[in-house]
Amino acid sequence: MLRLILLVLSLALIPLPAEANVAAAVNQARLYDCRANPGTTPRLHENSRLNEAARRLSTGESLQNAAKKAGYRSVNSAAVQISNVPDDRDVERIVARQFCAQVSARDLKDIGTYRRGPDVWVMVAAPFVPPSPGDRQAISRRVLQLTNEARAHARRCGREMFPAVPPLVLAPSALDRAASEHSQDMANHNYMDHTGRDGSTPADRVTRTGYKWRAIGENLASGILTAEDVVSGWVGSPHHCENLMDPRFSQMAVAYAVNTASNNGIYWTQLFGTPR
């Protein structure tokens, strides 16, 4: 009996043929009607979890709760409800006319749909795909490269103007370990703060690793998936930009930690140091 009940529940979540047609109609609108250069936008891929999220949207759940309960984590998502469309062929026309802004972003990868009678719910999303631990060295080098590119040019950080400053080098393992431990602690315990859970400051955490320093600085970020975006965010934030352009620093370490159960998913620590 239990196996039969589970089978019935699973069948209830299998997309109906009409849903595939809805997805195809949205893709047609996205590929040909929503862009000035037709055919250049990648197709969206049907995702069973987003189908379930769309079904939950039809019951009145919020976009965030629907995706969370369906087990789909995204970095960007949008939902569309279209009422009174008895024929899926009408979906393409309506999406192209009214909802191109919601479905045409190039970072969107997946689509889920649900139909109930003449009403259709559509959810599109860019999936949360964090870098793997094996990418860490390559990402550290990329963050260093982008940081040095920023330091190579004079720039304004908030109200203060900074001249170009010399490039940084990757720090020894002690500074790297301090960055890694703080990122992991934030990811494990779902917070982002320069003050650790034990009350420690960045200087305290660096000192504990044995790194002997004359100057220390720290930048944090969360929810960002690439080296390019994380450095861009730091450059665009006055306080973080000041750290990045500080001429006192000569070394840098960066680390990220992932916990998909946390609010922001991924947590970054960038440490700057000048050894004694």
Residue, then its C-alpha position, 0 to 999 in steps of 0.5 A: m500500500l505504501r509503495l502504491i501511495l508513493l507512486v500516485l504522489s510521484l505521478a501527480l508531479i509528472p509534467l503534463p504534455a500541455e506543460a511541455n507545450v507551454a515551455a516551448a511557447v515561452n522559448q519561442a517568444r524568448l528566442y524570436d520575439c523578445r530580442a532585437n537579434p532573433g535566435t541568439t538567446p539560449r533556450l530554457h531547459e525544462n526542470s522538474r523542480l521548477n515544474e513543481a515550484a510553478r504548481r505551488l505558485s498556482t496554490g498562492e505560495s510566494l515565489q521564494n517559498a515555492a522554489k524553496k519547497a520544490g528544492y530549487r535554489s536560484v540566483n535569479s528567478a521570475a514568475v508569470q501567471i497567464s489567465n484564460v489561455p485555453d490554447d497553448r499557442d496563445v502563450e507565445r503571443i501573450v508572453a512576447r507582448q506582455f512578459c518579455a522583461q521577465v523571461s528574456a534575461r540571458d542568465l536564465k537557464d531553466i523553466g518550469t510550467y503548470r497548467r490548470g484549466p485555462d490558467v498557466w503559471v510559468m517560472v524561469a530561473a538562473p540556477f545556483v551553481p557555486p564553484s567547486p572546491g577544486d576550482r579554488q586555486a584558479i579562482s584565487r588567481r583570478v581574484l588576484q588578477l582582477t584586484n590588481e587590474a583595479r589597483a593599477h588605475a586611479r579610482r574614486c572609492g566613495r568620496e575619496m580619490f585613490p591613486a594607482v597602487p602596486p600589485l599584490v601577491l598571493a599570501p602565504s598559507a597562514l593568511d589563506r587559512a584565516a580567510s578559509e576558516h572565516s568563510q567556512d564559519m560564516a557558511n556553516h552558521n549562516y551569517m556574514d560579519h567581520t566579527g566572528r561568532d567568538g567575538s574575534t576581529p580579522a586581526d585576531r583570526v590572522t594572528r591566531t594562524g601565526y601570520k606576523w603582520r603590520a597591516i590587515g584588511e578584510n572584505l566579505a561577500s555572499g551569494i556571489l558565484t564568480a570571481e568577476d562578480v565578487v571583485s566588481g562588487w567590492v570595487g563598487s562598494p566604497h569601504h571595500c574599494e578603500n581596502l582594495m586600493d590601500p597602498r599599505f597592503s602587499q599580499m592577498a588571500v581569498a577563500y569561499a565556502v558553500n552551504t546550500a542550506s544557508n540563506n546566501g549559499i556561498y560566503w567569501t573572505q578576502l584578506f589583505g596583509t603586510p607582513r612584518 
